[in-house]
Amino acid sequence: MRSHWTNRWMFMMATAGSAVGLGNIWKFPYMTGTNGGSAFVLVYLLCVAMIGLPLMMTEIMLGRRAQRNPVAGMAWLAAESGGSAWWKTLGFMGIATGVLILSFYSVVAGWVLEYGSRAVQGGFIGLTVEQAKHQFADFVSNPLALLFWHSLFIVMTVVVVARGVTSGLERANKIMMPTLAAMLLILFGYSLAIGDMSQSLTFMFSADFSKITPSAVLAAMGHAFFTLSLGMGAVMAYGSYLQRHVSIARASFYVVLADTAIALIAGMTIFAIVFANQMEPAAGPGLLFQTLPVAFGQMPGGTLFATVFFVLVCFAAWTSSISLVEPAVSWLNENLSMPRTRATAVVGGVAWLLGVVALLSFNEWSDVTLFGLGAFDVLDKLTTNILLPLGGLLMAVFAIWVMRETHVQEELGLNNRHYRNWRWVTRYIVPTAITLVFLNLMGWLPFV
Ligand code: PHE
């Protein structure tokens, strides 16, 4: 017997836990900053609603119908509808994507741990912009420091996943997700009281269509996949532990809503703090580690709130990282009969090793590049802009053209009108949008 979530809330909490992560609190704010603010937010919201929500339903549907890990699941689903056994390749692609994401994700999560420990010690008090820049540059140029925190984060991930679905994944999410929500609301209140919320809101929401560039569209679409954990089988694996009677549409809606709300609230909070201290929103990936600490260091209660902030980010990253390895672990465990503990250690070990390459690209190997990008950026761009959208595209194709329609309908359990809508969007909008963005990426469309 495979384990299942205790109830639908646990499933939603775990899936929201997977979705809400560094993508929401680190990537989304800095990408909004570097892609011109409101225009990026608008395109991102459109992608979440038009591509993210229907694909969330599709991926959960595939997982729950199969009741197997993504590799065995795709093979089983294909067999059920008389499709090719090759579809299991999609499961393997997901496994690889998850490990690739974890490798660089864990490096950034490591930065969060380091900055959390600086925050507790009052390390941001009186920090100037120059000092913050130097400290961050010093930190990332020190491979041993990066290695230490990266290794710690991998161990944290492995420890949870090794314990299995109910006492590992479910318990971790049950504790961390409500805490995370509470901490975010406290910080939001703090930024309302002390930050510059009106400038923050203008920056994020006053639509300026002139700023919508093709590269911002690509970034926004890739990010919609990344932030919702779509296209690599994490959601499929979680869906495979879901009981039959739960409504997939409702669960998907709440997960997407929670993920979006948390990204927007985190963005508003961070920019309100950044603007209150006359700082730059477009600082890039260093926004959280160079800009924000300076702001915290100048504000009343900064040490306490900075600590709360970095604990929050750590929880968000942790509940996501465990979902990144679940497809691989459940495959090793179920198909190759490897004990779960060993399977988790193996997968964590591979991600750790790749992560070492990623972290060395900030220092020792900074001149080793591919297409002008270092290892860290290659891993990020390859997964976010290519592998996740490709995985999502193939899942949509599978659900529409390979699976028997009666099976899909039965599993989704939607009324007729909603089912037609889902089918139409999944059949036309999702593949077209992803393909257009890909063609543009390859330079075959004149938008770049
Ligand atoms: N959704 C996570 C985040 O926003 C990252 C992630 C991507 C997790 C893909 C699982 C699968 O940080």
Residues whose N, C-alpha, C, O or C-beta is under 5 A from the ligand:
A	BS01	LIG	S18 A19 V20 G21 L22 G23 N24 F226 T227 L228 S229 L230 A234 S320 S323 L324
